[in-house]
Amino acid sequence: MSLVKKPEMTEENLAAHRANGAKSHGPVTPEGKANSAAANLRHGFYSEQDDEVMMRLGENPRDYHALMDSLAEDLQPRAGLESQLVLRMGRALWRMQRAERMREGLALKRIESEGQAEELTTATMASHAMHVLEPYERLQEALARPDGPTAAEIDAFVTAFGGNPSPGMPEFVRLLNSLKEPLREADRKLARRKARKQLKRLMESHESMAYRFVTRASRVYSPENLAALAAPQDDPSMLMQRMDDSNLRQLWRLTNVLFKVRSGGLTSKDVKNGDRSGDVYENKGEPDKMSSE
């Protein structure tokens, strides 16, 4: 039972309602009919697209409806062919936006996967280069002391690199081992000075490599490298680009057709054949009346 008391309808009110209803027959002027058609068109746009499907694709149906409303407001299509053309134009625009989101999603996936792989590789190589450089740096500090490196420090360095000597390493190891022998102070200073010079040359390649890998690791997420990773290089990205181009061509064709419809360009009856004149004759079974020319 309703708690709101409804107003009673008198005979006078009923008569007034009937009279007003008889006067309303819908829009009469061209402007009113166009507005009514546009309203029906917008309603048709809403019902044509499955909102649930768009939401499952991560899209906002309100954005789609706003696009369709904007097209209907800007182009003011009349019912019939124009409304269908504008509808397809809106769908083409929406597919172009969807293709752009797909390309961006693929680019983000490439950045995440390839960026992480590149970061791991460069960080590992940089860490290895720094690890190789550590014994050189410890020996460099020992050679800078007034008393020079101890026998244990020299043996630790030789153990680290003696198994896989680089060019110049055997000579350097012999020089280091000489420092373990009793030498005059002047000879020891001379041997230490030579050892420091040779160690600096041996360290240069390792320092350069460590710097290169550390720099590469720090640039993995730089704007330039991210742009390179995001660049379309696989088949799905190329397919998205072709889809976008196809939708753009379709939008261009639909726009041209819409303008031709409005200008009456599609109502022309001339049909021209390559080997005939511009006139069209109806063939009723009689011999062709066109000249052999």
Buried (B, 14 or more C-beta within 10 A) or exposed (E): EEEEEEEEEEEEEEEEEEEEEEEEEEEEEEEEBBEEBBEEBBEBBEEEBEBEEBEEEEBEBEEBBEBBBEBBEEBBBBBEEBBBBBBBBBBBBBBBBBBEBBBEEBBEEBBEEBBEEBBEBBBEBBBEBBEBBEBBBBBBEBBEEEEBBEEEBBBBBBEBBEEEEEEEBEEBBEBBEBBBEEBEEEEBEEBBEBBEEBBEEBBEEBBEBBBBBBEBBEBBEEEEBBEEBBEBEEEEBEBBEEBBEBBBEBBEBBBEBBEEBBEEEEEEEEEEEEEEEEEEEEEEEEEEEEEEE
